[in-house]
């Protein structure tokens, strides 16, 4: 974790940068017990359907989109939040104005502790 205990959602120089797919990027902040990811999705960007063993909470703070979770599509708008248990297939498609989502993982994801590309080890294996 950084030496500084305070961060800002708009400061794109902070956190670990990861390109999840075309049009979706994140900044990741890892603690000992949980991990926060600030995801920015361009209008209409589509994320891969994937799963991981960690529990994930998501909060849509700007824009809109469709959250696919366990085979069900959920229209979401700013202020909506959700919980995804570990091992459940899920994905996100940004609405026409794009989206900003805060994801919280517990425990922290090992594959998100360093910069990279993709939704992580489990997603890459599923996409093959």
C-alpha positions as CSV (number, residue, x, y, z in Angstrom):
1,X,0.0,0.0,0.0
2,X,1.1,3.6,-0.6
3,X,2.8,5.6,2.1
4,X,0.0,8.1,1.8
5,X,-3.2,7.0,3.4
6,X,-5.4,9.4,1.4
7,X,-6.3,9.3,-2.3
8,X,-8.6,11.1,-4.8
9,X,-10.9,9.5,-7.3
10,X,-10.0,12.0,-10.0
11,X,-6.2,11.7,-9.7
12,X,-5.3,9.3,-12.5
13,X,-1.6,9.3,-11.3
14,X,-2.6,7.4,-8.2
15,X,-3.0,3.6,-7.8
16,X,-2.0,0.7,-10.0
17,X,-3.2,1.2,-13.6
18,X,-4.8,-1.7,-15.4
19,X,-6.4,-1.8,-18.9
20,X,-9.2,-4.3,-18.5
21,X,-10.3,-4.2,-22.2
22,X,-10.8,-1.7,-25.0
23,X,-12.6,1.3,-23.4
24,X,-12.4,0.1,-19.8
25,X,-9.5,1.0,-17.4
26,X,-9.0,1.0,-13.7
27,X,-6.9,2.4,-10.9
28,X,-6.3,-0.2,-8.1
29,X,-5.6,0.5,-4.4
30,X,-4.7,-2.6,-2.3
31,X,-4.9,-2.9,1.4
32,X,-4.2,-5.9,3.6
33,X,-7.8,-7.1,3.8
34,X,-9.6,-5.4,0.9
35,X,-8.9,-3.8,-2.5
36,X,-10.6,-0.8,-4.1
37,X,-10.7,-0.4,-7.9
38,X,-11.9,2.8,-9.6
39,X,-13.2,1.7,-13.0
40,X,-13.8,4.1,-15.9
41,X,-15.8,2.8,-18.9
42,X,-16.2,4.7,-22.1
43,X,-19.7,4.9,-23.7
44,X,-20.9,1.4,-24.8
45,X,-17.7,-0.3,-23.7
46,X,-18.2,-4.1,-23.0
47,X,-16.3,-6.0,-20.4
48,X,-15.6,-9.7,-20.6
49,X,-17.8,-12.2,-18.7
50,X,-15.5,-13.6,-16.0
51,X,-15.3,-14.8,-12.4
52,X,-12.8,-14.8,-9.6
53,X,-12.8,-16.4,-6.1
54,X,-12.9,-13.0,-4.3
55,X,-16.2,-11.4,-3.2
56,X,-16.8,-8.2,-5.2
57,X,-19.0,-5.2,-4.3
58,X,-19.6,-2.6,-7.0
59,X,-21.0,1.0,-6.7
60,X,-22.0,2.9,-9.9
61,X,-21.1,6.5,-9.1
62,X,-21.5,8.1,-12.6
63,X,-23.3,7.1,-15.7
64,X,-25.3,4.0,-16.4
65,X,-24.9,0.5,-17.7
66,X,-26.0,-3.1,-17.7
67,X,-24.6,-5.5,-15.0
68,X,-24.6,-9.1,-16.1
69,X,-24.5,-11.3,-13.1
70,X,-25.1,-15.1,-13.0
71,X,-26.8,-15.0,-16.4
72,X,-29.2,-12.1,-15.5
73,X,-29.0,-8.6,-17.0
74,X,-29.6,-5.7,-14.5
75,X,-30.0,-2.1,-15.7
76,X,-28.0,0.1,-13.3
77,X,-27.8,3.9,-12.8
78,X,-25.7,6.2,-10.6
79,X,-26.3,5.2,-6.9
80,X,-26.9,1.5,-7.6
81,X,-24.7,-1.0,-5.9
82,X,-24.4,-4.8,-5.9
83,X,-22.6,-7.8,-4.4
84,X,-21.0,-10.5,-6.4
85,X,-20.0,-13.7,-4.5
86,X,-16.8,-15.4,-5.4
87,X,-17.1,-17.7,-8.4
88,X,-20.1,-16.1,-10.0
89,X,-19.9,-15.2,-13.7
90,X,-20.4,-11.4,-14.2
91,X,-19.6,-8.5,-16.6
92,X,-20.5,-4.9,-17.3
93,X,-21.6,-2.9,-20.4
94,X,-21.4,0.9,-20.1
95,X,-24.4,3.0,-21.0
96,X,-24.4,5.8,-23.6
97,X,-22.7,8.3,-21.3
98,X,-20.1,5.8,-20.0
99,X,-19.7,4.8,-16.4
100,X,-17.5,5.1,-13.3
101,X,-17.7,2.2,-10.9
102,X,-16.0,1.6,-7.6
103,X,-15.3,-2.1,-7.1
104,X,-14.2,-3.5,-3.7
105,X,-12.7,-6.9,-3.5
106,X,-12.2,-9.0,-0.4
107,X,-9.7,-10.4,0.1
108,X,-7.5,-8.4,-2.3
109,X,-7.0,-10.0,-5.7
110,X,-3.4,-11.1,-6.2
111,X,-3.6,-10.6,-10.0
112,X,-4.6,-6.9,-9.5
113,X,-1.6,-6.0,-7.4
114,X,0.5,-5.0,-10.4
115,X,-0.2,-3.1,-13.6
116,X,-1.4,-5.1,-16.5
117,X,-4.0,-5.9,-19.2
118,X,-7.2,-7.9,-18.8
119,X,-9.7,-8.9,-16.2
120,X,-7.2,-11.2,-14.5
121,X,-6.0,-14.8,-14.6
122,X,-9.5,-16.4,-14.4
123,X,-10.9,-14.2,-17.1
124,X,-8.0,-14.8,-19.5
125,X,-8.4,-18.6,-19.0
126,X,-12.2,-18.4,-19.7
127,X,-11.7,-16.3,-22.9
128,X,-9.5,-19.0,-24.5
